[in-house]
């Protein structure tokens, strides 16, 4: 069995976040591993016409980043983690998670997965994309849709 020393916990603040957090905490306790938290804010900008980005759009992105930072820091306090272990980034969720994992020597990524079927399966999921690009082990915690 692999020994993990640094777990990267990817959270999206959906109701299922608690389930994913609990799995990461249990693994952290079992392996005496440290946990880092990451939340990725996807780009809001959808304009493909090469028009100028309006200040309001930049403010929306910054507001989303600020809100995510506050929520991640609150979660870190709840888990008794240092806020320096919190990462809020903006961009492609897959790319940002993989970048942080590699940059910080993570040996396990914990992420939620809805395990959807049909067309959603064909399009892929964040968990699947992370799994296939990760430089380390990935635990995709099954989230049951109700």
Backbone as CSV, one residue per row, in Angstrom:
resi,resn,N_x,N_y,N_z,CA_x,CA_y,CA_z,C_x,C_y,C_z
1,UNK,0.848,-1.189,0.000,0.000,0.000,0.000,0.889,1.245,0.000
2,UNK,0.498,2.195,-0.800,1.256,3.439,-0.907,1.124,4.254,0.373
3,UNK,2.168,4.960,0.703,2.151,5.870,1.841,2.048,7.286,1.278
4,UNK,1.070,8.026,1.764,0.849,9.384,1.290,1.315,10.376,2.341
5,UNK,2.011,11.411,1.886,2.476,12.443,2.807,1.839,13.805,2.544
6,UNK,1.330,14.011,1.328,0.723,15.300,0.991,-0.499,15.063,0.110
7,UNK,-1.661,15.410,0.631,-2.924,15.221,-0.061,-3.432,16.567,-0.549
8,UNK,-3.804,16.634,-1.818,-4.431,17.823,-2.367,-5.923,17.544,-2.474
9,UNK,-6.697,18.282,-1.710,-8.147,18.117,-1.671,-8.791,19.189,-2.530
10,UNK,-9.410,18.764,-3.630,-10.078,19.685,-4.546,-11.543,19.811,-4.133
11,UNK,-11.971,21.035,-3.853,-13.352,21.259,-3.416,-14.060,22.198,-4.385
12,UNK,-15.368,21.972,-4.515,-16.158,22.815,-5.407,-17.311,23.519,-4.685
13,UNK,-17.418,23.315,-3.384,-18.424,23.964,-2.534,-19.853,23.548,-2.855
14,UNK,-20.026,22.422,-3.520,-21.365,21.875,-3.705,-21.748,21.155,-2.417
15,UNK,-23.017,20.745,-2.285,-23.412,20.001,-1.076,-22.585,18.725,-0.853
16,UNK,-22.009,18.177,-1.901,-21.221,16.949,-1.780,-19.823,17.188,-1.213
17,UNK,-19.438,18.438,-1.049,-18.094,18.749,-0.565,-17.792,18.051,0.753
18,UNK,-18.754,17.989,1.656,-18.525,17.359,2.966,-18.114,15.896,2.828
19,UNK,-18.706,15.186,1.890,-18.367,13.776,1.670,-16.920,13.635,1.226
20,UNK,-16.507,14.479,0.306,-15.144,14.435,-0.217,-14.152,14.842,0.874
21,UNK,-14.491,15.865,1.633,-13.632,16.327,2.727,-13.433,15.204,3.746
22,UNK,-14.502,14.511,4.100,-14.411,13.444,5.096,-13.448,12.340,4.652
23,UNK,-13.502,11.981,3.380,-12.578,10.968,2.854,-11.124,11.435,2.970
24,UNK,-10.882,12.687,2.623,-9.517,13.219,2.689,-9.021,13.276,4.128
25,UNK,-9.890,13.662,5.052,-9.512,13.737,6.469,-9.128,12.351,6.991
26,UNK,-9.956,11.356,6.654,-9.661,9.992,7.112,-8.325,9.494,6.562
27,UNK,-8.053,9.766,5.296,-6.773,9.372,4.713,-5.623,10.134,5.356
28,UNK,-5.829,11.401,5.608,-4.809,12.214,6.250,-4.453,11.666,7.631
29,UNK,-5.464,11.278,8.373,-5.228,10.719,9.705,-4.540,9.361,9.622
30,UNK,-4.970,8.536,8.685,-4.383,7.207,8.523,-2.906,7.284,8.168
31,UNK,-2.560,8.174,7.246,-1.184,8.258,6.768,-0.384,9.391,7.405
32,UNK,-1.020,10.116,8.337,-0.373,11.278,8.967,0.149,12.237,7.886
33,UNK,-0.703,12.455,6.906,-0.354,13.301,5.759,-0.903,14.707,5.951
34,UNK,-0.234,15.664,5.378,-0.756,17.027,5.410,-1.733,17.196,4.252
35,UNK,-2.646,18.136,4.422,-3.660,18.400,3.405,-3.510,19.829,2.901
36,UNK,-3.587,19.987,1.592,-3.729,21.302,0.976,-5.098,21.328,0.304
37,UNK,-5.710,22.494,0.293,-7.028,22.670,-0.318,-6.898,23.476,-1.603
38,UNK,-7.697,23.118,-2.603,-7.718,23.894,-3.827,-9.161,24.048,-4.294
39,UNK,-9.447,25.261,-4.765,-10.702,25.534,-5.450,-10.351,26.332,-6.693
40,UNK,-10.920,25.909,-7.822,-10.641,26.585,-9.087,-11.890,27.319,-9.536
41,UNK,-11.721,28.606,-9.798,-12.801,29.427,-10.342,-12.653,29.392,-11.856
42,UNK,-13.664,28.855,-12.504,-13.639,28.813,-13.971,-13.803,30.234,-14.498
43,UNK,-13.245,30.504,-15.663,-13.375,31.817,-16.276,-14.839,32.120,-16.579
44,UNK,-15.271,33.323,-16.252,-16.622,33.762,-16.571,-16.665,34.293,-18.001
45,UNK,-15.600,34.911,-18.445,-15.521,35.536,-19.757,-15.855,34.536,-20.853
46,UNK,-16.891,34.800,-21.598,-17.324,33.911,-22.667,-17.310,34.594,-24.026
47,UNK,-16.835,35.805,-24.102,-16.848,36.564,-25.350,-15.763,36.039,-26.290
48,UNK,-16.173,35.518,-27.425,-15.221,34.991,-28.382,-15.001,35.931,-29.566
49,UNK,-15.565,37.132,-29.478,-15.483,38.054,-30.616,-14.282,38.986,-30.548
50,UNK,-13.389,38.753,-29.599,-12.195,39.571,-29.421,-12.511,41.017,-29.054
51,UNK,-13.691,41.244,-28.496,-14.017,42.576,-28.000,-13.234,42.844,-26.729
52,UNK,-13.173,44.089,-26.365,-12.507,44.450,-25.120,-13.268,43.864,-23.926
53,UNK,-12.513,43.466,-22.905,-13.132,42.978,-21.675,-13.587,44.193,-20.877
54,UNK,-14.841,44.201,-20.514,-15.389,45.321,-19.770,-14.998,45.246,-18.302
55,UNK,-14.832,46.394,-17.643,-14.462,46.390,-16.220,-15.436,45.590,-15.358
56,UNK,-16.727,45.579,-15.719,-17.701,44.832,-14.923,-17.373,43.337,-14.939
57,UNK,-16.912,42.829,-16.095,-16.560,41.413,-16.195,-15.355,41.094,-15.327
58,UNK,-14.388,41.998,-15.279,-13.226,41.797,-14.420,-13.640,41.818,-12.955
59,UNK,-14.585,42.685,-12.611,-15.062,42.757,-11.238,-15.782,41.474,-10.842
60,UNK,-16.552,40.892,-11.753,-17.240,39.641,-11.456,-16.216,38.547,-11.169
61,UNK,-15.193,38.439,-12.012,-14.149,37.443,-11.783,-13.474,37.658,-10.432
62,UNK,-13.153,38.910,-10.117,-12.480,39.197,-8.848,-13.402,38.902,-7.673
63,UNK,-14.685,39.217,-7.809,-15.652,38.903,-6.751,-15.724,37.398,-6.518
64,UNK,-15.739,36.624,-7.597,-15.766,35.167,-7.466,-14.497,34.646,-6.788
65,UNK,-13.359,35.213,-7.140,-12.094,34.813,-6.507,-12.096,35.149,-5.015
66,UNK,-12.580,36.345,-4.671,-12.632,36.745,-3.266,-13.566,35.847,-2.462
67,UNK,-14.744,35.562,-3.018,-15.697,34.693,-2.339,-15.115,33.292,-2.153
68,UNK,-14.477,32.762,-3.181,-13.869,31.436,-3.086,-12.762,31.411,-2.036
69,UNK,-11.965,32.465,-1.987,-10.898,32.546,-0.994,-11.479,32.539,0.414
70,UNK,-12.522,33.323,0.639,-13.159,33.357,1.961,-13.704,31.986,2.346
71,UNK,-14.372,31.333,1.410,-14.960,30.017,1.693,-13.881,28.968,1.949
72,UNK,-12.792,29.018,1.196,-11.717,28.044,1.384,-11.008,28.271,2.718
73,UNK,-10.799,29.532,3.082,-10.173,29.830,4.370,-11.066,29.401,5.536
74,UNK,-12.369,29.565,5.378,-13.315,29.109,6.405,-13.230,27.588,6.560
75,UNK,-13.160,26.880,5.443,-13.013,25.426,5.491,-11.694,25.042,6.143
76,UNK,-10.625,25.749,5.819,-9.319,25.468,6.422,-9.376,25.636,7.936
77,UNK,-10.021,26.687,8.407,-10.155,26.887,9.862,-10.951,25.752,10.492
78,UNK,-12.019,25.345,9.833,-12.860,24.249,10.337,-12.052,22.951,10.454
79,UNK,-11.133,22.740,9.506,-10.317,21.529,9.498,-9.004,21.696,10.258
80,UNK,-8.825,22.867,10.850,-7.608,23.191,11.585,-6.367,23.111,10.690
81,UNK,-6.509,23.646,9.489,-5.399,23.709,8.547,-4.902,25.140,8.445
82,UNK,-3.636,25.282,8.178,-3.055,26.607,7.989,-3.562,27.200,6.672
83,UNK,-3.866,28.483,6.677,-4.373,29.131,5.466,-3.344,29.146,4.334
84,UNK,-2.079,28.924,4.666,-1.061,28.847,3.604,-1.228,27.575,2.770
85,UNK,-2.065,26.653,3.242,-2.335,25.417,2.504,-3.576,25.554,1.629
86,UNK,-4.045,26.795,1.446,-5.236,27.071,0.627,-4.814,27.695,-0.698
87,UNK,-5.348,27.152,-1.777,-5.033,27.674,-3.102,-6.326,27.928,-3.863
88,UNK,-6.530,29.169,-4.232,-7.653,29.533,-5.095,-7.038,30.040,-6.389
89,UNK,-7.398,29.375,-7.474,-6.852,29.766,-8.768,-7.995,29.947,-9.755
90,UNK,-7.670,30.514,-10.885,-8.673,30.727,-11.917,-8.171,30.126,-13.210
91,UNK,-9.060,29.428,-13.898,-8.691,28.838,-15.174,-9.378,27.511,-15.377
92,UNK,-8.703,26.631,-16.071,-9.208,25.279,-16.310,-9.044,24.468,-15.030
93,UNK,-10.133,23.896,-14.539,-10.064,23.137,-13.292,-9.024,22.026,-13.392
94,UNK,-9.087,21.256,-14.438,-8.136,20.157,-14.623,-6.693,20.657,-14.602
95,UNK,-6.425,21.641,-15.422,-5.056,22.154,-15.555,-4.536,22.724,-14.236
96,UNK,-5.365,23.472,-13.544,-4.920,24.098,-12.294,-4.657,23.063,-11.198
97,UNK,-5.520,22.058,-11.094,-5.312,21.005,-10.086,-4.018,20.253,-10.383
98,UNK,-3.819,19.877,-11.629,-2.611,19.136,-12.001,-1.356,19.977,-11.791
99,UNK,-1.439,21.251,-12.114,-0.292,22.149,-11.915,0.085,22.233,-10.430
100,UNK,-0.918,22.432,-9.572,-0.639,22.509,-8.132,-0.072,21.209,-7.593
101,UNK,-0.620,20.096,-8.046,-0.135,18.793,-7.582,1.340,18.615,-7.904
102,UNK,1.694,18.959,-9.114,3.093,18.811,-9.519,3.995,19.812,-8.801
103,UNK,3.553,21.055,-8.744,4.357,22.129,-8.145,4.628,21.905,-6.654
104,UNK,3.680,21.275,-5.952,3.804,21.128,-4.500,4.112,19.700,-4.057
105,UNK,4.487,18.845,-4.978,4.895,17.493,-4.616,3.793,16.673,-3.972
106,UNK,2.591,16.841,-4.449,1.448,16.108,-3.918,1.549,14.648,-4.355
107,UNK,1.205,13.727,-3.452,1.212,12.326,-3.855,-0.179,11.691,-3.883
108,UNK,-1.216,12.469,-3.547,-2.595,12.001,-3.688,-3.513,13.199,-3.904
109,UNK,-4.334,13.125,-4.934,-5.371,14.126,-5.170,-6.698,13.488,-4.813
110,UNK,-7.497,14.178,-3.996,-8.832,13.700,-3.641,-9.835,14.657,-4.270
111,UNK,-10.758,14.086,-5.055,-11.713,14.892,-5.805,-13.039,14.150,-5.865
112,UNK,-14.129,14.877,-5.908,-15.442,14.260,-6.020,-15.758,13.887,-7.452
113,UNK,-16.559,12.824,-7.611,-16.975,12.384,-8.943,-18.427,11.945,-8.891
114,UNK,-19.205,12.479,-9.809,-20.621,12.117,-9.859,-20.851,10.828,-10.630
115,UNK,-19.869,10.364,-11.389,-19.996,9.117,-12.120,-21.185,9.087,-13.056
116,UNK,-21.412,10.173,-13.729,-22.571,10.279,-14.622,-22.426,9.340,-15.809
117,UNK,-23.541,9.149,-16.494,-23.541,8.250,-17.635,-24.052,8.973,-18.878
118,UNK,-24.121,8.255,-19.962,-24.664,8.815,-21.188,-23.778,9.890,-21.772
119,UNK,-24.405,10.959,-22.247,-23.679,12.027,-22.940,-22.669,12.703,-22.015
120,UNK,-23.001,12.811,-20.720,-22.059,13.431,-19.794,-20.795,12.584,-19.673
121,UNK,-20.940,11.265,-19.757,-19.778,10.394,-19.703,-18.913,10.589,-20.947
122,UNK,-19.553,10.734,-22.107,-18.802,10.940,-23.339,-18.021,12.243,-23.308
123,UNK,-18.607,13.262,-22.718,-17.948,14.563,-22.646,-16.831,14.582,-21.614
124,UNK,-16.848,13.609,-20.710,-15.820,13.545,-19.685,-16.188,14.363,-18.468
125,UNK,-15.435,14.180,-17.419,-15.671,14.902,-16.183,-14.344,15.441,-15.679
126,UNK,-14.434,16.346,-14.738,-13.213,16.901,-14.148,-12.402,15.802,-13.484
127,UNK,-13.080,14.945,-12.711,-12.363,13.873,-12.016,-11.647,12.960,-13.010
128,UNK,-12.316,12.616,-14.084,-11.723,11.760,-15.101,-10.524,12.443,-15.760
129,UNK,-10.669,13.717,-16.059,-9.575,14.465,-16.681,-8.380,14.554,-15.748
130,UNK,-8.628,14.790,-14.463,-7.539,14.856,-13.485,-6.867,13.490,-13.379
131,UNK,-7.681,12.440,-13.301,-7.152,11.082,-13.180,-6.174,10.754,-14.300
132,UNK,-6.531,11.110,-15.517,-5.700,10.734,-16.655,-4.490,11.648,-16.878
133,UNK,-4.428,12.755,-16.165,-3.277,13.632,-16.336,-2.421,13.782,-15.093
134,UNK,-2.802,13.133,-14.011,-2.153,13.360,-12.717,-0.761,12.747,-12.627
135,UNK,0.142,13.459,-11.950,1.484,12.933,-11.718,1.535,12.033,-10.472
136,UNK,0.352,11.756,-9.894,0.280,11.004,-8.642,-1.028,10.221,-8.609
137,UNK,-1.275,9.545,-7.501,-2.532,8.824,-7.339,-3.695,9.805,-7.208
138,UNK,-4.871,9.331,-7.618,-6.088,10.143,-7.525,-7.176,9.287,-6.890
139,UNK,-7.847,9.850,-5.896,-9.013,9.199,-5.318,-10.232,9.998,-5.766
140,UNK,-11.060,9.373,-6.588,-12.312,9.991,-7.026,-13.401,9.477,-6.101
141,UNK,-13.881,10.343,-5.227,-14.896,9.973,-4.248,-16.247,9.992,-4.946
142,UNK,-16.924,8.880,-4.910,-18.225,8.749,-5.588,-19.277,9.589,-4.874
143,UNK,-19.913,10.472,-5.632,-20.981,11.318,-5.115,-22.291,10.793,-5.677
144,UNK,-23.204,10.488,-4.804,-24.492,9.981,-5.254,-25.439,11.146,-5.472
145,UNK,-25.909,11.287,-6.707,-26.888,12.314,-7.026,-28.237,11.854,-6.516
146,UNK,-28.934,12.777,-5.887,-30.233,12.410,-5.323,-31.364,12.951,-6.127
